[in-house]
Amino acid sequence: NGRLRRAAMDHAGITHHLVLDGSASSVAAIFVEPGGERAIYFDPAASAETTAAHVREQHALFIARGARLTTEVHQVPLAAVLEALTIARAAGMQTSVDLDVPPSEAVPSLGNEKTLHAVLAAADLLKPSKRAALELCGVAKAPPLELARRLRKRFGNRAVVVTDGAAGCAVAADGFEGEVAAPRVRAVDATGAGDAFMGGLLAGLHQGLGWEDAARLGNAAGAACVERFGAFPADAVWARWRALELYDGTRFEPRAKPADPTGDEMLAAFDVVLDELAAQRKRIDAASYQAALALIRDAESRGGRLHVTGVGKPEHLARYGASLLSSTGTPTAFLHATEAVHGSAGQIVPGDVVIAI
């Protein structure tokens, strides 16, 4: 299941960051009736074993590199979801939470009610299904827009978008409140429609659309999804084209810069380097570097020497590092890690410092 999922993401050009541990990859059995409605039976497996500590230790740096974090209440325990949201908000990121299941299915299976409410309040954008919104509000019937307004007031979100299947959605946000109808299409499989809606909505916001137009793009993406079997588009190009064909809002030019026909790829690569340096600047531990610098300077003052070592690609980095340090005023020797086992460790004497990559 894990290999199948990674292959599908690779095919669609989705970058994934996975930690390969736990009991097994999650799997779902999906049953679709002739009208397109479906029932999904999940075995969450390793997803249900994810802890807040796991998120903090394995994924914190990856999360902080993004512009927006979107997560959901579904398979991952609420404490882990809350930890991801906390990391994102501390990094100044926009956050989104998709609440597709009713609270009674999330509590107590994924955590307690207090943690669920903390998750919902940590979302800048909260997107519950109408069924989930009704249960949260404790009512059997209410218009989606009323539900969106009530939930926004209760949890303090910047925006709440309540989805209502084929009818579309309702938005309660600064600058816009209203219901947005969905395109009429022939549904063959509703699997993944909520995720497609969320993707379209977030893409629209990213491209600078207002709330109403972003909701229209979300509706269009959901409608394109239900026209084909499966939650994952077999033809991503067609799916994107069809969503834009169904979209009936303000037209926009994608922010992403098109390929430069002059072949100016060097500057694009340089921009990547600058972005990575900026990300490194945010997560660097200056105190550790300062402590290492003090250690090296103390060794030098006592007549000690500096060595750099590594195996494989780090060996090349170690050779370059030793050369760079030597050329900038800190005499440094490269230490061959495997040959050190056969006697070369003798180049190190008490008082020396070794940098191991």
C-alpha positions, 0 to 999 in steps of 0.5 A: 500500500505504501509503495502504491501510494508513493508511486501515485504521488510521484506520477502526479508530481507531488513531493512527499515526506514520509517516515517509514515506520509503524505497523503498516500503511493505511488502506481503504475499501470504498463502495460506490453505488450507481448514483455516485454516493460512496461508503469508505471503510478505513484501516488507518494502521500507522496513521493512527499510531502517529503521536505529537512527539513523532510530528515534532521530532520527524516533521517539524522542520519540513512543516516550517518550510511551507507557506500553508499547512492543511490537515484534517480530522480523520485518521491521525490522532488529534494530539498529533494534528494539534502539534502540527498546527501549533508548529505551523502557527509558530512559523507564521503559516496559514492553517486549514483544517478539513472536518469531514467526519462528525465529531462523534466519530472523532471523539473518543476514537482520535482523542478527547473533545477538548483537543478536538476543539483546540484543533478547530480553533487553531485553523485560520480556515475551517472547512467542515461538511454540513453533517459535521457542522450540524453536529458541532452546532447541536442542531438537526437542521440549519442553512449552511451559511448560518452554520458557518457563521455560528462556527466562526464565532465559536472558534474564532476562525478567519473563515469557515466554509461549510460544504453541502455536496452537490449544492455547493458551499457556504462561506463566512469570512471577512469581506464575504458571506454567502452561499456559492452554488456548485456546477451541475454535473453527472456524478459517478463517484463522490470519493475524494470530492471534499479533498478536491474542493479543498484543493481548489479552494486553497489554490484559488486563495493562493492565486489571489482570488477573493473568498467567493471566487476561491469557493467557486474554484473549489466547487469546480474542482469537486465537480470535476472529481465526481465525474471520474472514478477514484479519488486520485486523478488518473489524468491530472492534466484533464482534471485541471482543465476540467476544473477550470472549464467548470469554474465560473468566477473571475478569471485569473493568471496563475502566479507561477512563472511560466517556463522561460523560453530563453533558457534562463534556468540559472537564475531560477536555480539561484532563487531556489538556493536563496529560498533554502538559505532563508529557510536554514536561517530560520531553523539554525541553532546559533548557540550550538555553532557558537559552542563548536567555534569556542571549542575549536578556538580553545583547541587551537590556543593549546596547540591542538589541530582540527580534522574533518571526516566523513564516509561516502558523499560526506567524505567529499564534503569533509575534504572540501571542508578541510581545504576551505578551513585551511584557506581561511586561516584554520589549518585543518587535516582531512581524516579518512574514516575507513583508513583510520580503522587501520592505523590512520587514527594516529594523526589525532592526538589528545587536545585535537578536535574532529568534525564528523559529517 
